[in-house]
Amino acid sequence: MINILWVEDEFSEQKKTEWFNHRNVCVKTNFLAAKEAINNSLEQFDVAVLDINLENSEHSPEIQRLAEHFKITEQAFLEESGMNLFLSLLEKGFPKEQIVFLTANADDNISLVEELRKAFTQKDDDRFDLILAEIQLGLGEEQINQCAELINAENLAELFEYLESYYKGLIQDETKNTYNRFCEAYKRCRIEPPEAINKNLNEAKHSLNTWLKKHEENDYLLLRRGIIEGSDFLKEHLKKDDSNLQFRQFIKEYEYEEEGIKYKSPTIEIETTEIENYLATLAQFLSLKEADEKNTLMQYRLFLRTLAHEWEENISEYRFKKNTLRDFNLILDIYTFAKIMKKTRNWVSHANLLEPLNPQFIAFLFLINMRAMFKLPKEVQAYERILLNCICKTPVEKISLETLTNHIEYAENNVNGILDGLSISEYQKDKDGNDKLYKGEKILNDFGDKVNDIYRQNSGNPDAEKHDFKELLFQNFWVNQKDNLSNLTAPSNEFLPTLARHIYKRSF
């Protein structure tokens, strides 16, 4: 689900499978190819896995120029050129936490101590015991006794330092310990050194898999990747056929008359280039590195306002033809998505009651926004799978129609109860003697209209009762389609039931 930049000058497909399984990996097999990727297409990558020694790279004029600049031989430059790539990534703003060295140019024993430290940090006792046993096999009696004392005293930090110091005293072949020398230089500058995985250790594949899984489970990275892939896909989708932009069918129309003939015309024109620029802006919006909580909220807030901005006052609900129930069912999901986005645009323009924002909610709105704006196949698209995984990594396998009906009924009763407790609406008898919920002279039949009234009551009112408006928007998705729930509960891999299974837990 994330894109990996792997720099390895002794590449083979077998190695790729062994180290990365079937993940999305872009391989660069020499220094200059990697440098070009970092300079020109860095936004395409979420993590970087670097080799330090790229001695098999071509001795090109550019390599010669760099070697002369640093007053070393070309061979010497290439043997440590992975460090140059690492610094280039940092200069471009790539987060250090999303870079790892996969290298043989590190001392095996010191790397083993680092693996021991990781196992302790991750509270993996079984792995800790296995690594410690492997370390002890190469120690003398004096060192084993010292380790035992530190372990019995539960002084693990000092244990790690003792082992590292001991192994550094044994190092003789500096050419094989490039990574360790760089780490020492980092520490002298009071900088935390980059992470490395030693290819020679039995633990290496496990460690790389653990490191990658940590980033694959990062919802911010999934959200950012899904938005980038989605925006790129939709730009190409629009280039193939301009009619794939169904958003124009939401534009309000005005009537005018010429020479006795009545015409209808859209109130605004939406140019294709405007939508292309809109998609390009969304793709570049989220930074490579997740910010702290305060700045991330601000980033999400601005992104959501940009995403929903197109649903302004000249955009109305879907202008569908009500010829038959079948016609309506064909676009019911689009109609639902449009209503939610229209409401979101109005809400984020006037208040922050949808906050705190999170990646799951942003991913949901991005998905339905693009399904409303563009004609897309019923099948789930590749970028949508990334965002669905961001929303929920373990969706429900099956939705019970009976249970769902009860959830929807409870949601409607809950909203009616909230409104009943407010002064903005009340139950009255209509002309047929039935109880109806009114606001002034207007009957509130639509769940979304009711939620909107609650939102207006809360907006700008610090004493208002708190409500989860994100959950109410999720519920709006279900209630709006309650007369056609078979589309949502179908055991299908099409987009609508797949989305339903992924948001079910967040809705009720």
C-alpha positions in Angstrom: 0.0 0.0 0.0 3.0 2.3 0.3 5.7 3.0 -2.4 9.2 2.0 -1.6 12.4 3.4 -3.2 15.1 0.6 -3.1 18.6 1.5 -4.1 20.6 -1.7 -4.7 23.4 -2.2 -7.3 23.4 -6.0 -7.1 19.7 -6.3 -8.0 17.9 -9.4 -9.0 14.2 -10.3 -9.0 14.8 -13.1 -6.6 16.4 -10.6 -4.1 13.4 -8.3 -4.5 11.0 -11.1 -3.7 13.0 -12.3 -0.8 13.4 -8.9 0.8 10.1 -7.2 -0.1 7.7 -10.0 -0.9 5.0 -8.4 -3.2 5.2 -4.8 -2.1 5.3 -1.8 -4.4 9.1 -1.4 -5.0 10.8 1.0 -7.4 14.4 -0.2 -7.8 17.3 2.0 -8.7 20.5 0.0 -9.5 23.1 2.7 -9.5 23.9 6.0 -7.8 22.9 8.4 -10.6 19.6 6.8 -11.2 18.8 7.0 -7.5 20.0 10.6 -7.4 17.7 11.5 -10.3 14.7 9.9 -8.6 15.4 11.8 -5.4 15.7 15.1 -7.3 12.8 14.7 -9.7 10.1 12.3 -8.4 10.5 12.1 -4.6 6.8 12.6 -4.0 6.2 9.1 -5.5 7.9 7.4 -2.5 6.9 6.9 1.1 10.0 5.2 2.4 13.5 4.7 1.2 15.7 1.6 1.6 19.4 2.4 0.7 22.5 0.4 0.2 25.7 2.2 1.3 28.2 0.6 -1.2 27.1 1.2 -4.8 30.5 0.3 -6.3 28.9 -1.4 -9.3 27.6 2.0 -10.6 29.0 3.3 -13.8 32.1 5.6 -13.5 30.4 8.4 -15.4 31.6 12.0 -15.9 29.3 13.0 -13.1 30.8 10.5 -10.7 34.2 11.7 -11.7 33.2 15.3 -11.0 31.8 14.4 -7.5 34.9 12.3 -6.6 37.2 15.2 -7.6 35.1 17.7 -5.6 35.5 15.6 -2.5 39.2 14.8 -3.3 38.8 11.0 -3.3 38.9 8.3 -6.0 35.7 7.4 -7.9 35.8 4.0 -6.4 36.0 5.4 -2.9 33.1 7.7 -3.6 30.9 4.9 -4.9 31.7 2.6 -2.0 30.1 5.1 0.4 27.7 6.9 -2.0 24.6 5.6 -0.2 25.4 8.1 2.5 25.4 10.9 -0.1 21.9 9.7 -1.2 20.8 9.7 2.5 21.9 13.4 2.9 20.2 14.3 -0.4 17.0 12.8 0.9 17.3 14.9 4.1 18.0 18.1 2.1 14.8 17.5 0.1 12.8 17.2 3.3 12.4 13.4 3.4 11.8 12.3 7.0 14.8 10.4 8.5 12.4 8.0 10.2 11.3 6.9 6.7 14.8 5.9 5.6 16.7 2.8 6.4 20.0 1.3 5.3 20.0 -2.3 4.1 23.7 -2.9 4.0 26.6 -5.3 4.5 28.8 -2.3 5.4 28.2 -2.5 9.1 29.8 -4.5 11.9 27.8 -7.7 12.4 28.2 -7.7 16.2 27.2 -4.1 16.7 24.2 -4.6 14.4 23.2 -7.6 16.5 23.3 -5.4 19.6 21.0 -2.9 17.8 18.6 -5.8 17.0 18.7 -6.7 20.7 17.8 -3.1 21.6 14.9 -3.2 19.1 13.5 -6.4 20.6 13.6 -4.9 24.1 11.9 -1.7 22.9 9.2 -3.7 21.1 8.8 -6.0 24.2 9.4 -9.1 22.1 10.8 -11.3 24.9 11.2 -14.4 22.7 13.2 -12.6 20.1 15.3 -10.8 22.8 16.3 -14.2 24.3 17.2 -15.6 20.9 19.4 -12.7 20.0 21.0 -12.6 23.4 21.8 -16.3 23.1 23.4 -15.7 19.7 25.5 -12.8 21.2 26.7 -14.9 24.1 28.0 -17.6 21.8 30.8 -15.2 20.7 31.7 -13.8 24.2 34.3 -14.9 26.7 33.5 -15.8 30.3 34.3 -12.4 31.6 31.9 -10.7 29.2 29.1 -13.2 29.8 29.4 -12.7 33.6 29.2 -8.9 33.1 26.2 -9.2 30.9 24.5 -11.4 33.5 25.1 -8.9 36.2 23.6 -6.1 34.1 20.5 -8.2 33.2 20.0 -9.3 36.8 20.1 -5.6 37.8 17.6 -4.9 35.0 20.1 -2.3 33.7 19.4 -2.9 30.0 20.6 0.5 28.8 24.0 -0.1 30.3 24.0 -3.7 28.8 23.6 -2.3 25.3 26.3 0.3 25.8 28.7 -2.3 27.3 28.3 -4.7 24.4 28.7 -1.9 21.8 31.9 -0.6 23.5 33.3 -4.2 23.6 32.7 -4.9 20.0 34.0 -1.5 18.8 37.3 -2.4 20.5 37.5 -5.5 18.3 36.9 -3.7 15.0 39.9 -4.0 12.7 38.6 -3.8 9.1 37.3 -0.2 8.8 36.3 -0.7 5.1 33.5 -3.1 6.2 32.2 -0.7 8.9 31.2 2.4 6.9 27.9 2.6 8.6 29.4 2.5 12.1 31.9 5.2 11.3 29.1 7.5 10.1 27.1 6.8 13.2 30.1 7.9 15.3 30.3 11.1 13.3 26.6 11.7 13.8 26.8 11.2 17.6 29.7 13.6 17.8 27.5 16.2 16.3 24.7 15.3 18.8 22.5 13.9 16.0 20.6 10.6 16.2 22.2 8.4 13.5 20.1 6.9 10.7 18.7 3.4 11.1 20.4 0.4 9.5 19.7 -3.3 8.9 22.7 -5.6 8.4 22.1 -7.9 5.5 24.4 -10.5 7.0 22.3 -11.2 10.1 19.7 -13.9 10.3 17.4 -11.3 11.7 17.7 -9.0 8.7 14.6 -10.1 6.7 12.5 -10.0 9.9 13.8 -6.6 10.8 13.1 -5.1 7.4 9.6 -6.6 7.3 8.9 -5.2 10.8 10.2 -1.8 9.8 8.1 -1.7 6.6 5.0 -2.9 8.4 5.3 -0.1 10.9 5.0 2.4 8.0 2.3 0.4 6.2 0.2 0.8 9.3 0.7 4.5 9.5 -2.7 6.0 8.5 -1.1 9.4 7.6 1.1 7.7 5.0 -1.8 5.7 3.6 -3.9 8.8 3.4 -1.2 10.8 1.6 -0.4 8.0 -0.8 -4.1 7.4 -1.6 -4.7 11.1 -2.3 -1.6 11.3 -4.6 -2.4 8.1 -6.5 -6.1 9.1 -6.7 -5.4 12.6 -8.0 -2.9 11.3 -10.6 -5.4 8.6 -11.7 -8.3 11.0 -12.0 -6.2 13.5 -14.1 -5.5 10.7 -16.6 -9.1 9.5 -16.4 -10.2 13.1 -17.4 -7.7 13.3 -20.2 -9.1 10.1 -21.8 -12.6 11.5 -21.9 -13.8 14.9 -20.7 -17.3 13.5 -20.1 -15.9 11.5 -17.2 -16.4 14.8 -15.3 -20.0 14.4 -14.1 -19.6 17.3 -11.7 -21.0 19.7 -14.3 -24.4 18.0 -13.8 -24.6 19.4 -10.3 -24.4 23.1 -11.5 -27.5 25.1 -10.8 -29.4 26.4 -13.9 -31.2 29.6 -14.5 -34.0 30.1 -17.0 -34.1 32.9 -19.6 -36.2 33.7 -22.6 -35.2 34.8 -26.1 -37.7 35.5 -28.8 -40.4 33.7 -26.9 -38.4 30.6 -26.4 -37.4 29.5 -22.9 -33.8 28.2 -22.3 -31.9 26.9 -19.4 -28.2 27.6 -18.8 -25.7 26.7 -16.1 -25.0 29.5 -13.6 -21.2 28.9 -13.9 -18.8 27.3 -16.3 -16.4 24.7 -15.0 -13.4 24.3 -17.2 -11.5 21.1 -17.4 -8.2 22.9 -16.6 -9.8 24.1 -13.4 -10.5 20.5 -12.2 -7.0 19.4 -13.3 -5.5 22.2 -11.2 -7.8 21.2 -8.3 -6.5 17.6 -8.5 -2.9 18.8 -8.7 -3.3 20.9 -5.6 -4.8 18.0 -3.6 -1.9 15.7 -4.7 0.7 18.2 -3.3 -1.2 19.2 -0.2 0.0 16.7 2.5 3.7 17.0 3.3 6.1 14.0 3.3 6.4 14.1 7.1 3.5 14.0 9.4 3.5 17.1 11.6 2.9 17.3 15.3 -0.7 17.2 16.5 -1.4 20.9 16.3 0.1 21.4 12.8 -1.5 18.2 11.5 -4.9 19.4 12.5 -4.3 22.7 10.6 -3.1 20.8 7.6 -6.2 18.5 7.6 -8.4 21.6 8.2 -7.0 23.4 5.1 -7.0 20.2 3.0 -10.7 19.6 3.8 -11.7 23.1 2.9 -9.8 22.8 -0.4 -11.4 19.4 -1.1 -14.9 20.6 -0.4 -14.5 24.1 -1.9 -15.9 23.1 -5.3 -19.3 22.4 -3.7 -20.1 26.1 -3.5 -23.4 27.9 -3.7 -23.8 27.4 -7.5 -23.6 23.6 -7.0 -26.9 21.9 -6.2 -27.9 18.3 -5.8 -27.7 15.8 -8.7 -30.1 16.7 -11.5 -31.4 13.2 -12.0 -34.4 12.1 -14.0 -37.2 10.7 -11.8 -38.7 8.7 -14.7 -38.6 5.4 -12.8 -37.4 4.0 -9.5 -34.7 2.1 -11.4 -33.3 5.4 -12.8 -33.2 6.8 -9.3 -31.5 3.7 -7.8 -28.7 3.9 -10.5 -27.6 7.3 -9.1 -28.7 7.0 -5.5 -25.1 6.6 -4.3 -23.9 9.6 -6.3 -26.9 11.7 -5.0 -25.9 10.6 -1.4 -22.2 11.5 -1.9 -23.1 14.9 -3.3 -25.4 15.8 -0.4 -22.7 14.8 2.1 -20.1 16.9 0.3 -22.4 19.9 0.0 -23.1 19.7 3.7 -19.4 19.3 4.5 -18.5 22.4 2.4 -21.1 24.5 4.3 -20.0 23.2 7.7 -16.2 23.7 7.3 -16.8 27.2 6.0 -18.5 28.4 9.2 -17.4 26.2 12.1 -14.9 23.5 13.3 -17.5 21.1 14.8 -16.1 18.2 12.6 -12.9 18.4 14.6 -10.7 16.7 15.7 -10.1 15.6 12.1 -8.4 12.3 11.5 -7.0 10.4 8.4 -10.0 8.0 8.4 -12.6 10.8 8.0 -10.5 12.6 5.4 -10.1 9.4 3.4 -13.9 8.8 3.5 -14.6 12.3 2.2 -12.0 12.1 -0.5 -13.5 8.8 -1.7 -17.1 9.9 -1.9 -16.1 13.3 -3.3 -14.4 11.8 -6.3 -17.2 9.3 -6.8 -19.6 12.2 -7.0 -17.4 14.4 -9.3 -16.2 11.7 -11.7 -17.8 8.8 -13.6 -16.0 5.8 -12.3 -16.5 2.1 -12.9 -18.4 0.1 -10.2 -15.2 -1.8 -9.4 -12.9 -0.5 -6.6 -10.0 1.4 -8.1 -6.4 0.9 -6.9 -6.2 4.3 -5.1 -9.5 3.6 -3.5 -8.1 0.3 -2.0 -5.4 2.3 -0.3 -7.8 4.8 1.2 -10.3 2.1 2.3 -7.4 0.4 4.1 -6.8 3.7 5.8 -10.4 3.9 7.0 -10.5 0.3 8.3 -7.9 -2.4 8.1 -10.3 -5.1 9.2 -13.7 -4.3 7.7 -16.8 -6.4 8.6 -17.1 -9.4 6.3 -20.9 -9.3 6.1 -23.6 -6.7 7.1 -26.8 -8.1 8.6 -29.8 -6.4 7.0 -31.8 -6.8 10.2 -29.1 -5.3 12.4 -28.4 -2.5 9.9 -32.1 -1.6 9.8 -32.1 -1.4 13.6 -29.0 0.8 13.6 -30.6 3.2 11.1 -33.8 3.4 13.1 -31.8 4.1 16.2 -29.8 6.9 14.4 -33.1 8.5 13.2 -34.7 8.3 16.6 -31.5 9.8 18.2 -31.5 12.8 15.8 -35.2 13.3 16.4 -34.6 13.2 20.1 -31.9 15.8 19.9 -34.1 18.1 17.8 -37.0 17.5 20.2 -34.8 18.8 23.0 -33.9 22.0 21.1 -36.1 25.0 20.6 -35.5 25.0 16.8 -38.1 22.4 16.0 -41.2 20.6 17.3 -43.7 17.8 16.5 -47.0 18.9 15.1 -50.0 17.3 13.4 -50.0 17.6 9.7 -53.2 18.0 7.7 -53.8 14.3 7.8 -53.4 14.1 11.5 -49.9 12.5 11.5 -47.1 13.6 13.8 -44.4 15.4 11.8 -41.3 17.2 12.9 -41.5 20.9 11.9 -39.1 23.8 11.9 -41.4 26.8 11.4 -43.6 25.9 8.5 -41.1 23.4 7.1 -41.5 19.7 7.6 -38.1 18.1 8.4 -38.3 14.8 6.6 -34.7 14.4 5.5 -32.1 13.1 8.0 -29.5 15.4 6.6 -31.7 18.5 7.0 -32.2 17.5 10.7 -28.5 17.0 11.3 -27.9 20.4 9.6 -30.3 22.1 12.0 -28.4 20.5 14.9 -25.2 21.8 13.5 -26.5 25.3 13.1 -27.6 25.2 16.8 -24.2 24.2 17.9 -22.2 26.5 15.6 -21.0 29.5 17.6 -22.7 28.3 20.8 -20.1 27.3 23.4 -22.9 26.0 25.7 -24.4 23.7 23.2 -24.5 19.9 23.8 -21.6 18.1 22.2 -22.4 15.8 19.3 -20.2 13.6 17.1 -20.9 15.3 13.7 -18.4 13.0 11.9 -20.5 10.0 13.0 -23.7 11.8 12.0 -22.3 12.3 8.5 -21.4 8.6 8.3 -25.0 7.8 9.4 -26.3 10.2 6.7 -24.7 7.8 4.2 -26.8 4.9 5.4 -30.1 6.7 6.2 -30.2 8.4 2.8 -30.3 4.9 1.2 -32.5 3.1 3.7 -35.1 2.2 1.1 -32.5 0.4 -1.0 -30.2 -1.3 1.5 -29.6 -4.3 -0.7 -26.9 -2.3 -2.6 -25.1 -1.7 0.7 -25.3 -5.2 2.1 -24.6 -7.1 -1.1 -21.7 -9.6 -0.8 -20.0 -7.9 -3.7 -16.5 -6.4 -4.3 -18.0 -3.4 -6.1 -17.3 0.0 -4.6 -20.5 0.8 -2.8 -20.8 -2.4 -0.7 -17.0 -2.4 -0.1 -17.2 1.2 1.2 -20.1 0.2 3.4 -18.2 -2.7 5.0 -15.3 -0.4 5.7 -17.2 2.4 7.3 -19.8 0.3 9.2 -17.8 0.2 12.5 -17.4 4.0 12.4 -21.0 4.7 11.7 -22.8 3.2 14.6 
